[in-house]
Amino acid sequence: MPKCTLIVNVYNQAKQLDVLLESALKQTNQEFEIVVADDGSSDETETIVAKWTSKLAIKRVWHEDRGFYRTIILNTAAKSANSDYLIFVDGDMILHHRFIEMHLKHAHPQRVMCGWRGCKIRQDIAEQIIRKEITFSTRTASVLWRGLKGEVIKPFRTTIIENKWLRKIMCKERHHVGGCNFAMHKKNYELCNGMDETILQYGYEDHEIGRRLDNNGIKAVGIRNCANTYHLEHGKSENPGIKDVLTRIYANEHKQCKFGLKTLEDGSTNEMFFPK
């Protein structure tokens, strides 16, 4: 049994996924499986997954493209996981070579560990990486050098700080769930009934599950400068006014959503945040 499951959410990001999987192959800890949570891609995502099956323990779950059904495909992926620990990432990232190692080191039975995005790779550089015109090393010295040249934004985030006292001084943390990079024990994901499948809009589904986890006593803890990633910058997606809905999300007292991993008799739904 793998020690953890890396769940990679993608939608028509085959080339970016190929770059991410290449970084997965370079992990210092290889005791993991990968589940690609494909939200209806029509590009070469299936072909890319097949390309890596001989080198990585990887599989793909897919459903038909019906819009933003990220919450649903993530639940499908979590159900198919063979491990007791789930790590969620977006498909447009490069993983630090110690990413899995550090997530497992900081795993906690009563916490959801949040790494968020680390360094942002400038869009023109990201496009060259995706086209395989240049390579990208996740070694600290290399990333800091790229930072000096302006090719990555906030290169300091590439460093791994393990001393807890230094972390308190140097790492400004945000203690909420960030959908691009977070991890928890599978039992806690099941405890809150997973992602709310009535949320079919981009922008706040991660905050929402974080609230239900918190209601169950599972606290969000930041691990920036530990489980590091490098985001392949691209054009921004439209955000549906997330600040307007956060107040209602954090007023939610439910411990579970009504429609998630299972259908329950009671629980929160998206109508609580966007009343009809």
N, C-alpha and C positions, 0 to 999 in steps of 0.2 A: 504493500500500500504506500502511495506517495505521502510525503509529509505535508504537502499542501497542494492546492489546485489554483493555478493562475487562470482567472477568467478574463478574457480579452474581448471587450465589446467593440464591434466593428460595423460599419455600414459603407460599402463601396470604398474601402481603403486597402485594397489588395497590396499595393506597392508599399504602403506604410507598414502593413502587417508583416510583410517580408522582412523589413528592416528590424521590426521588434523581435521577430522570431530568431533572427541572427544574433541579437543581443541575448536572447534567452539561452542560446546554445553556449554562450560564454560565461554563464553563471558559475560562481564558485561552489554553490550548492546545487546539485542536479537532481535532488530527491523531490521532484515535483512533476505534475502533469499540467497540461494546458487544455482548456476548453475555450474554443473560439465561439463567442456568442454573436452570431451573425443576424443582424436585424433586417434581413431581406435583401442582401447585396445581389446585384446583377452583374458585377464585374468578375474578375478572376480570383476572388477570394477562395473558392473551393479548390482551385488549382494550386494556389499557394500553400494551403493546408496540406494537400496531398504531397507537395514537394518536400515538406519537412517531416513526414511521418516516419521516415527511416532514421531520423536523427533525434527526434523529440517524441515524448509521449503526448500526442496531440490528437484531438478530435474536434469536430465542428457541429454545433447545433444551429439550425436555421429555420426560419419561418418566412412565409410570403410577405413581401413588402406591402404594408398597409398604412405606412406613416411612421411616426415616432413611437415604436413599440419596444423601446429599450427595456422598460421595467419587466415586460413579459419575457423577453429573451434571456434576461439575466436570471430570472427565476428558473427558466428551463435549464440554463447552464448549471445553476447551483444544484438542482435536483440530480443532475447527471454526474456531479463530482464524486470521486472515489476517496477523497481525503476528508479529514475532520477540520481542515483550516482553509479558508477561502481568501484569496487575494484578488481584488478587482482592479483592472487598469483599462484605460482607453487604448484603442489600436494605433494611435498616432504618436507613439512614444518609443524612445530607446531606453532600455533598462540599464542602470548601473550594474557593473559586473558582480557586485555584492548585494543586489536588490533582494533576491530570495533569501539569502543568508541573513540579512539584517531584519527583514520582516519576521522570519522565524525566531530570531533572537529576542525580538520585542513582543512576541505573541503573548497575550494575557487572557485568562479565562473570563474576565469581567470588563474587557476593554475592546473598543473598535479602534484600530491603529490607523492614523491618517497621515499619508505622506504628501498628498497633493502633487501638483506639477513641480518639478525642480527647475533646472535651467530651461530657458526657452531658446531653441536654436533658430537664428534669424531665418526668415522665410526663404530667401534666395539660397542660403546654405542648405536648408532642409530639403529644398527641391533638388539640389545636386546630390545629396545623400540618397534620396529616394530613387533618383535615376542611376545610382551606383557610379557616379562620376568621381566621387570622393568617398573616403571612409571616415568614420567618426570613432575615435577612441574615447572611452569613458574614464581613462586614467586622469587623476586630478590635475597633474601638470599640463596635460594636453588641453583639457577643458579650460583651465585658467589662462593658457596662452591664447586660446580662441577668444576668451573674454577680453583680453587686452586688445585684440584686433577688432573687437566689436561684433564677432560672429555669434556669440551666445550672450543672452541677457541674464544677469545675476549669476555669474559663474561660481560665486562662493558656495552656492547651494550644492555644488558637485562634491564638496568635501564631506567626509564622514566624521562626525564628532561623537565619540563613544563615552567619554567621561561625563557623568551626570551633572557635575558641578559646572563644567564648561558649557554644557548644553543649556543650563539655566541662564547663564550669562549671555551666551552668544546666539541662541536660537529663539527667535520670536515665533511662538506657536499660535495657531488658530485651532481651537478645540471644537471643531465641528467636522462632520463627514464631508469629504470632497470626492465626488464620484470618479475622478480620474485615477485615484490611487488610494485605496483603503483596504483593510483586512480585518477579519474576525473569525472566531470559531464558528463552524457550521451550525452548531447547536444554538448559537445566539441569533444567527440569521433566521433559523427556524422559529425561535422563540418569539420574534416580532412578526412572523409570517412573511418574511421576505419583502421584496419591493411591492409597492402598491400598484397593481395592474390597472387601476382606473386613471393613473397619471399618464397621460399621453401627450404631454407638452414638455419641451426641453427646458431645463434650468433650475428646478428645485426638487427633483425626485430624491437627490442625495440628502438634502437637508431634512426631508420628510422622514426617511427611514432612520436618520440619525436621531430625530425626536422620539420615535417609538422605541429605539434602542435605549435611549436615556430614560424613558419611562419604565423600562425593565431593569434599570440599574446598570446598563452597559454604557459606560462613559466613553466619549470620544477623546482620544489623546493624540496629540501631534507628534510625529517622528520625522520632522524635517531634518535634513543633514544626516539621515540614516538610510532609509529606503528611498534612494534617489532615482529620479527619472529625468529624461531630457525630452522636452516636447517639440515635435516637428511643427513649427508654426505654420499657420494657414489663415485664410480669411475667417473672420469671426462669424459665428452663428447668431441669429437673432435671439435675444433673451426676452421672455415675455413679462418683464417687470417683476423680477424676483423679489425685490425689496418690498413690493406691495403685498406679497403673500406670506412673507416670513413671519410676520406678527401672528397671523392665523395659524401657521404651522406650529409655532412654539407655544401656542395656547392649547394644542391638541393633547388631551389626557389619555388617549387610547394607547394601549400597549401593543395592539396588533392592528393590521389593516384588514378590512373585511374581505377583499379580493386580492390574494397574494399567492403564496405557495399552495394554500388551500382556500376554499370558500367557507367563511365562517358566518355565524348568525349575527354577529355584531363586530364592529370595528370601524376605523376611520376610512373615509373615501375622499376622493378629490373634490366632491361636492361641498365638503366642509371648508375648502379653501377658495373655491370659485362657486358660490351658491348660484343656482339657476334662478 
